[in-house]
């Protein structure tokens, strides 16, 4: 086999590998607004606290609730089994999609899809 034929075969193999990577399916889709939240057991007689929450809109808009009553607006994108959240003034926050109902933040929080979805 000559040199040009080898280069052509390698090029075709490379293009095939890239096309398979580009076709990777996202683990979830957002056709209507989704809200994920942490499940927190509040102690009896103590302060009531709200854990982390993430609202995801259809067009990439997101609201991050970091606990308490503080909310930050940002944007998200889904890439395979990852949610990448960008909130101005914060570092990029990443979540791993476990299932349609459960996502895990890289910082350790476990969020669940709201039951009224």
C-alpha positions as CSV (number, residue, x, y, z in Angstrom):
1,X,0.0,0.0,0.0
2,X,1.4,3.4,-0.9
3,X,1.8,6.3,1.4
4,X,-1.2,8.3,0.1
5,X,-3.5,5.3,0.6
6,X,-2.4,5.0,4.2
7,X,-2.9,8.7,4.9
8,X,-6.4,8.5,3.3
9,X,-7.3,5.5,5.5
10,X,-6.1,7.1,8.7
11,X,-7.9,10.3,7.8
12,X,-11.2,8.4,7.2
13,X,-10.7,6.6,10.5
14,X,-10.1,9.9,12.3
15,X,-13.2,11.5,10.7
16,X,-15.3,8.4,11.7
17,X,-14.1,8.6,15.3
18,X,-14.9,12.4,15.5
19,X,-18.4,11.8,14.1
20,X,-19.1,9.1,16.7
21,X,-18.0,11.5,19.4
22,X,-20.1,14.3,18.0
23,X,-23.2,12.1,18.1
24,X,-23.0,11.5,21.9
25,X,-26.5,11.8,23.3
26,X,-27.2,14.1,26.2
27,X,-28.4,12.2,29.3
28,X,-31.4,14.5,29.9
29,X,-33.3,17.1,27.8
30,X,-35.1,20.2,29.1
31,X,-38.4,20.5,27.2
32,X,-40.1,22.3,30.1
33,X,-38.6,23.9,33.2
34,X,-37.0,21.5,35.6
35,X,-36.2,22.1,39.3
36,X,-33.7,19.9,41.2
37,X,-33.2,20.3,44.9
38,X,-31.3,18.9,47.8
39,X,-33.2,16.9,50.4
40,X,-32.4,18.3,53.8
41,X,-33.6,16.9,57.1
42,X,-34.2,19.9,59.4
43,X,-33.8,19.2,63.1
44,X,-36.9,19.4,65.3
45,X,-37.1,22.8,66.9
46,X,-34.0,24.1,65.0
47,X,-33.5,26.4,62.1
48,X,-35.2,25.4,58.9
49,X,-32.7,25.5,56.1
50,X,-33.0,25.0,52.4
51,X,-30.3,23.1,50.6
52,X,-28.9,23.7,47.1
53,X,-31.4,24.0,44.2
54,X,-31.1,24.3,40.5
55,X,-33.9,25.6,38.2
56,X,-33.2,24.9,34.5
57,X,-35.2,26.6,31.8
58,X,-35.7,25.5,28.2
59,X,-33.3,27.9,26.5
60,X,-30.3,27.5,28.8
61,X,-31.4,29.9,31.5
62,X,-30.7,28.7,35.1
63,X,-31.2,29.8,38.7
64,X,-28.9,28.5,41.3
65,X,-30.1,28.5,44.9
66,X,-27.1,27.9,47.1
67,X,-29.0,27.4,50.3
68,X,-31.1,29.8,52.3
69,X,-32.6,32.6,50.3
70,X,-29.7,33.5,48.0
71,X,-30.4,32.9,44.3
72,X,-28.1,33.6,41.3
73,X,-29.0,33.8,37.7
74,X,-26.9,32.1,35.1
75,X,-26.8,29.7,32.1
76,X,-26.3,26.0,31.6
77,X,-25.5,23.6,28.9
78,X,-25.7,19.8,28.9
79,X,-22.9,17.8,27.5
80,X,-23.5,14.0,27.6
81,X,-23.8,13.2,31.3
82,X,-22.6,16.6,32.6
83,X,-24.4,19.8,33.3
84,X,-22.1,22.8,33.1
85,X,-23.5,25.8,35.0
86,X,-22.1,29.3,34.6
87,X,-23.1,32.0,37.1
88,X,-21.5,35.4,36.8
89,X,-19.2,36.0,39.8
90,X,-18.9,32.3,40.6
91,X,-16.6,29.6,39.3
92,X,-18.2,27.2,36.8
93,X,-20.3,24.6,38.6
94,X,-20.5,21.1,37.3
95,X,-23.1,18.4,37.9
96,X,-23.0,14.7,36.9
97,X,-26.3,13.4,35.6
98,X,-27.1,10.1,37.4
99,X,-30.6,9.8,36.0
100,X,-33.5,12.0,34.9
101,X,-34.4,12.3,38.6
102,X,-30.9,12.8,40.2
103,X,-27.8,14.9,39.7
104,X,-24.6,15.2,41.7
105,X,-22.7,18.4,42.1
106,X,-18.9,18.1,42.0
107,X,-18.8,19.7,45.4
108,X,-20.8,16.7,46.8
109,X,-24.4,17.9,46.9
110,X,-27.0,15.4,45.6
111,X,-30.1,17.0,44.0
112,X,-33.4,15.4,43.1
113,X,-36.0,16.4,40.5
114,X,-38.9,18.1,42.2
115,X,-41.8,15.7,42.6
116,X,-44.3,18.2,41.0
117,X,-42.4,17.9,37.6
